[in-house]
Amino acid sequence: MLRALIHRDPASHHRTPENNPLKQKKQNGQERKAKHRELEQQLAERQEELARLGVEEQSLVRVKAEQEALLARLTESGGGGAF
């Protein structure tokens, strides 16, 4: 038994990455940074989509106003003929 204690493998008590708090902290920090970059990318994409949809909405509002004005003119003038 004493011989087993004396001849223990010195590497057996070294910390592995799984149980090394410093490596875990570094890995967690890297994971947080990667997640942060991913979320920033998603935010940028959504902001671009929001801007695009805003432009599209403005265009549709303008077309609607033009169509309503045309309809009003046609209605006032009696329709101008058959469609």
C-alpha positions in Angstrom: 0.0 0.0 0.0 2.8 2.4 0.9 4.4 1.6 -2.5 1.2 2.5 -4.3 1.2 5.9 -2.6 4.8 6.6 -3.4 4.6 5.5 -7.0 1.5 7.5 -7.9 1.5 9.0 -11.3 2.3 12.7 -10.8 0.1 13.6 -13.7 -2.9 12.1 -12.1 -3.4 15.0 -9.8 -2.9 17.7 -12.4 -5.9 19.7 -13.4 -7.6 18.9 -16.6 -9.3 21.6 -18.7 -12.6 20.3 -17.4 -11.8 21.0 -13.8 -9.4 23.9 -14.2 -11.3 27.0 -13.0 -9.0 29.4 -15.0 -9.4 27.5 -18.2 -13.2 27.3 -17.6 -13.3 31.0 -17.0 -11.4 31.7 -20.1 -13.5 29.4 -22.2 -16.7 30.9 -20.7 -15.4 34.3 -21.6 -14.7 33.2 -25.2 -18.2 31.7 -25.4 -19.7 34.9 -24.1 -17.8 36.9 -26.7 -18.8 34.6 -29.5 -22.5 34.8 -28.4 -22.2 38.6 -28.1 -20.8 38.8 -31.7 -23.6 36.5 -32.9 -26.3 38.7 -31.2 -24.7 41.9 -32.6 -24.8 40.3 -36.1 -28.5 39.4 -35.6 -29.2 42.9 -34.4 -27.5 44.5 -37.4 -29.5 42.2 -39.8 -32.8 43.1 -38.1 -32.0 46.8 -38.2 -31.3 46.5 -41.9 -34.6 44.6 -42.4 -36.4 47.3 -40.4 -34.9 50.0 -42.5 -35.9 48.2 -45.7 -39.4 47.6 -44.5 -39.7 51.3 -43.6 -38.8 52.3 -47.1 -41.2 49.7 -48.5 -44.0 51.1 -46.2 -43.3 54.7 -47.4 -43.5 53.5 -51.0 -46.8 51.7 -50.4 -48.3 54.7 -48.6 -47.3 56.9 -51.5 -48.9 54.5 -54.1 -52.0 54.2 -52.0 -52.4 58.0 -51.9 -51.8 58.2 -55.7 -54.4 55.5 -56.3 -57.0 57.2 -54.0 -56.4 60.5 -55.7 -56.9 58.9 -59.1 -60.1 57.1 -57.9 -61.4 60.5 -56.6 -60.7 62.2 -59.9 -62.4 59.4 -61.9 -65.4 59.4 -59.6 -65.8 63.2 -59.9 -65.6 63.1 -63.6 -68.0 60.3 -64.0 -65.5 57.5 -64.5 -64.4 58.4 -68.0 -65.7 55.3 -69.6 -65.8 51.6 -69.2 -62.9 49.5 -67.9 
